[in-house]
Structure formats: C-alpha cells, structure tokens
Amino acid sequence: MNFWTLPWLTIGPGPAGLEREAYYAGWLVVGDWLAHGMSFSEIARIPEKEMPHRVGPHEALMAETKR
C-alpha cells in the first residue's frame, strides 16, 4: 500500500464512490462473519498477521455492493 492509499480509502470517497470506504468494507466483512456464527470475541482474537487471509475471501461480497 502506498502513502496515499490509506487516506484515500479512509477519509474521502474510495473506488466505489463511498465515503470512508475502508470502514464500510470492514462492516461488511464483520457482518458476514457474525451472520455465519462468529462472535465479536472470536473476531477480536484474530491475529493481525492472519487478518488479510481472513478478509481476502470477502472480496466478492464487497464487489457485489458496487452494483
């Protein structure tokens, strides 16, 4: 991730035109995990290094919301 990517996704509109798009994507992923039986406690215990591998499969979920 380059220097400008993080502010672009967290402050202004991102690629889908949504304000604070990274936060929105996070809510989608957490909501999906909760819907599939994970608890907030389990989500909070996911190690930071493991998070990209856990979030990666949710790219299709996020792509659906762009329509």
C-alpha positions as a printed Julia matrix, in Angstrom:
67×3 Matrix{Float64}:
   0.0     0.0    0.0
   1.46    3.34  -0.92
   1.39    6.54   1.13
  -1.83    7.89  -0.46
  -3.91    4.69  -0.49
  -4.86    4.64   3.19
  -6.11    8.26   3.33
  -7.91    7.74   0.03
  -9.85    4.77   1.44
 -10.47    6.14   4.94
 -11.13    9.87   4.53
 -12.69   10.6    1.15
 -14.69    8.57  -1.32
 -12.98    5.36  -2.41
 -13.17    3.47  -5.72
 -16.88    2.71  -5.31
 -17.64    6.36  -4.53
 -18.47    5.72  -0.88
 -17.17    7.99   1.89
 -14.75    6.18   4.2
 -14.92    3.1    2.04
 -12.45    1.01   4.07
 -14.69    1.33   7.13
 -17.71    0.29   5.08
 -15.84   -2.75   3.77
 -14.9    -3.66   7.34
 -18.54   -3.53   8.43
 -19.48   -5.82   5.52
 -16.85   -8.38   6.48
 -17.67   -8.31  10.2
 -21.38   -8.53   9.43
 -20.77  -11.59   7.28
 -18.69  -13.24   9.98
 -21.41  -12.58  12.56
 -24.08  -13.94  10.2
 -22.01  -17.12   9.86
 -21.79  -17.67  13.61
 -18.61  -15.92  14.72
 -18.81  -13.84  17.87
 -17.31  -10.4   18.39
 -14.93  -12.05  20.84
 -13.71  -14.52  18.2
 -13.3   -11.74  15.63
 -11.33   -9.63  18.12
  -8.92  -12.52  18.69
  -7.91  -12.88  15.03
  -4.19  -12.09  14.92
  -3.31   -9.02  12.83
  -0.99  -11.05  10.59
  -3.83  -13.5    9.82
  -6.41  -10.81   9.02
  -5.54  -10.32   5.3
  -6.01  -14.06   4.73
  -9.38  -14.0    6.51
 -10.62  -10.89   4.7
  -9.42  -11.91   1.21
 -12.32  -14.33   0.54
 -14.78  -11.47   1.15
 -13.71   -9.55  -1.97
 -16.72  -10.95  -3.85
 -19.05   -9.69  -1.11
 -17.6    -6.19  -1.43
 -17.76   -6.29  -5.23
 -21.49   -7.07  -5.05
 -22.17   -3.82  -3.21
 -20.7    -1.75  -6.08
 -23.65   -2.57  -8.33
